[in-house]
């Protein structure tokens, strides 16, 4: 019988099984291999994913396995039309010919080994101007999300104040950006979760204190992909500077929050930042006094999702390592809760 949470390989083709086991090793997973239909049916529901060989696909289809997600049919070379008909009977999501489909199989097995999560959300937070408080708001939003679900907060601004310091976790053991390998292949979500500094259900990816450096686009892509597979919520503190890496990160966000104060100079700067952001998924968080929110919506062409006054004692709380949410009733906490409910829905209600 299959072990719960592991991939199941179903085939009687030694050559195909040897090939699949090499791909499983590359993905860092240990599959259960079965050669007959009865054993396959016994482990069908518990497996994290199922790979059925083309050699046994017709028998598998005849057995009428229960419909489920994560089933894939694979075979060597050009596959006959009958395999595709069997895929429908087995509720297979894909039919892959090897070796051309090797990379896709590794991806599928990596996700299975990670226990990939579905339905998470990635929220980017960016400042409209210097001093807007975007890093503090990103930290507060991450804390609010972490009260309800495991959350990853990513500091993507190498010249910012450091979100780990805002959260008071700069001394907590764990890897930073400089310790992440730049390698071909996918970064395991499980490895990322285990290696990052944490405070309860909030994991933090930040910068080393000793030096700053430019992020590699490939490393950023792999880290965010692993984070999105491994956490129901990801909050990213975005830099204002425009670069290929910044554009890459913004493109991977489901929603972007633009934080701004309400002065005329801040609006001028925020309007330039707003032009780089996706209009359909960008919302405003406004802080302090000045222009009316309706005027700001008209000027920037973006909806306001939350407003907040300046919070007394915030700098002191951050300086003491308490973090941005010294009180859950303050203006910062209320605004962060509004944004979380708006963008993440019932999960944080």
N, C-alpha and C positions, 0 to 999 in steps of 0.2 A: 504493500500500500504506500502511496506517496506521502512524503512528509509535508505537513501544511506549510505554505509559504515558499515552496521551492518549485522551480520549473520542472515540467514533465516532458520527456522525450519519448515518443511512440514510434518505433520503427524496427524492422527486422533486417535492415540493410547495414552491414558492418561498415562499409565505406562511408555511408552517409552519417552514421552515428559517430564515427571517428572524427569526421569533419565538424559535426555539431559540438562535440566535446571540446575541440580546440577553441571554437568560438565561445563556449561557456567559460573556459579558462580565461580568455581575454576579457570577458565581462565580469570575472570574479565571482561566479556563482557555481554551485555544485548541483547538477540536475539529478533527478531520478530517471533512470532509463528502463522502459518496459518494452517487451517484444510481442506481447499478445493483447488482444482486445479486452479480455476480461480484466487483466491488471490495469489497463488504461482506464476502463470504466470505474474501477475501484478508486483511482486517484484523481478522477476528472474534476470533481468539484473543489478539492482542497488545493490543487496546484496553483501557484501564482501566475503561471502562463503555461501553455501547452504547445509543443511543436510536434506536428504529425508528419511523418515521412510520406513521400508520394507513393512509396512501395506498398504502404498499408492503408492508404487513404480510402480506397473503395470499401475495404472491410470495416473500417472505422465508421464510415458513413452509413453502412448497412446496419450497424449496431444501434443507430439512433441516439447518439449521446445528448445529454441535456444541453440546451443553448446556454452559452456563457461568453463573457468577454475574454480576450487574451488567447485565442486559439489561432494558430498559424500553420499553414501547410508548406513544406519545403521539399525540394528535390534537386538533383544534379541536372545541369544542362537545360535544354528546351523541354518543357513539361507538356504532356498531352492535354487535350481539352477535357478529358474525363476527370482530371485532377481538379479543375475549376468547378465542375459540377459537384464533385465530392465536397469541395470547400463550402458550398452553400448548405449541404446537409450537415456539416460539422460546425456550422456557425463561425467559420474561420474569417478573421478580419483581413488576412492577406495570404497570397500565394507567392512564394519567393523561390527563385531559381538560384542555386549556388554554382559558382562562387560569386556571381555578380551581386547577390543579396547578402553577402557576409556582413557588411557594415550595419545593415538594417537589423539583422538577427542579433548582433552584439548590442545594439541599442535597446532592442526589446528585452533581452536578457538582463541588461544592466538595470532597466526600469523595474523588472520583476524582482531582482535582488534588492533593490532599494525599497521595495514596497511602495512604489510610486503613488503619490497622492493626486487625486483628480479634483478639480473645482477650486483650486487655490487662486489667489489674486496677487498681482504685483502692482504696487503703488509707488510711483516716483514723486519725490518732493523737491521742488526747486525754488530758489529765491528770485524774486523779481528785481531785487537790488541788494547791495551789501547791507548787512545789519537787519534784514527783514525777519530773521529768526527761523529760517527754513530748517536748519539742522536741529534746533530745539524742537520744532514742531514734528519733524520726522521721528525724533526720539520719543516724543509723547505719543504719537500715533502708534509706533511700534509697541510701546508699553500697553496701550489700550487693547491692541490686537492680542498681545500675549496674555492678557487676563482671560481671554476666551479660547485661544488656540495656540499651538506652537508657531512662533513667528521668527523670521530672520530679518534683521536690519543690516543693510549694506551701506557702508560709507564709500561712495564713489568719488568723493571730492578730496584729492590729495593735499589741497592747500586750505582745507576747512579747519574748523576748530577741533574736529575729532569727535565723532559721535560716541566713541567709547568713553571719553572724558565726560561728555554730557550725561551719559547714563551711569557713570561711576563704576565702570567695569574695566578701566584701563590697566588695573593690576591683576585681573583675573587671568589665569593661565589659559592658553589656547593659541592657535595660529592666527597670523595676520596676513595681509595681502602678499608680503614678501616671501612667505613660506609656502605659498601655493605653487605647485609645479606647473610649468607650461609644457604640456605634452599632447601628443596626438591621441585621440580617443576621448571617451567621456569620463568626467569626474563623478565618482560615486556620491550620490546624495547622502547615503549612510555615513561614508567617510567624512564628508563635510560636516554633517551634524555632530559627529563625535569629536571633531577636532576644534571647533570654534569655542571661544569664550561664551559663557552663558550666565544668565541670572534667571533662575526658574525656567519658564518656557520661552525666554527671549534669547536667541543666539545673535552674536554680533560679529560682523566682519569689518575690521577697521585697518588702520595704517600703523606701521611700526613707528615708534617715537624717534628713532635715530635718524631716519632719512626719508626723503620723498623721492618718488620715481614715477615714470609714466607707466600706466597700465597697458598691457598688451591686449589687443582686441580679442584674440583667440582665448586668452585666459579669462577675460571678462565673460565671454559668451559661454564658456564651459561652467564657470562658477554660477552664473545666473541660472543656467539650465538645471544644474544640480540643486540649487536652492529652490527653484520652482517645483522640482520633483519631490523635494524632501520636506517642504513646509507649506501648510495651508495658506499662509500669508507672508509676503515679502515686501518690506518697505525699503526704498532706496533713497539715500540722501544724494541728490544730483548736483554736480558742479554747474555753475553758470557759464563757464567757459565752453565755447563750442569746439568740438573735436570729433574725429571719427568714432572714438570710444564712447563719448557722450551720446552721439546720435544712435549708436548701437544699443546703449542701455535704454534710452527713451523708447526706441522701437519695441523693446521687450516689455514695456510697462502696459498694463491694462488701463490704468488711469494715471494722470499726472496732476499734482496739486501745486499750483503756483502761489507762493506766500508773498505777500507784499504789505508794506505800510501804506498809509493813505495820503502821503504828501505828494505834491506835484512832481518833484524830482524822482521819487520812487515810481510814480506812474509812468514817467518817461522811460525809465529803465525797464520796467516791467513790460511795457508795450513791445520793446525790442526782443525781450526773452520770449514773450507770448507768440511772436511770429514763427519761432522755431518749434513750437509745440503742436501736437495734433489737436485741432479745435474741437473735435467731437468727443474727446475723452479728457479734456483739461478743465479743471475747476479752480476757483479762486478761494483762498483763505486770506482774510484781511485783518490786520492788527492795528490797534491804536485809533487815533482820532484824525479827522481831516475830511476828505471828500466822502460823499454819500456812496453807499454800496451800489445803488442804481446807476449813478454816474460812472462808477468804475466799470460796471458791466457793459455800459454803452461804449466807453473808451476802449476797452480791451476786447470786447466781443466775446467775453467768457462769462459763464454763470458763477455767482458767489454761492459757495456751499456752506461757509461758516465765517463768522466774525468773532473777534475777541478783543478785549481790552488788554492793556499791559498788566502782567501779573506781578504783584509785589512779592519780594523775597525770592524770586526765581534764581537770580545770580547766586544768592547765598546758598540755596538748596543744591545747586549744581556744584558750587565750590566745596560743599561738605560731602559730596559724593552720594547724595540722596537721590539724585536724578531729577527730571523735570516735573514729575507728578508728585510733589510733596503733599498735595491734597487733591482728591478726585473731584472736588467741588469748585476748583478754581477755573478761571476763564480758559486756560490752556487745555485742561482736561475736558471741559465741556465741548470746546471746539474739536478736539481730537475724537471724542466720542461721536459727534455729529458726522464727521467725515468717515469714520469707520462704519457707522451704520449705513451711510449713503453708498459707500463703495463696496462694502463687504456683505451688506444685507443682513439677513436674520442671524448669521453666525455670531455676530457681535451685538445683537439686540439686547 
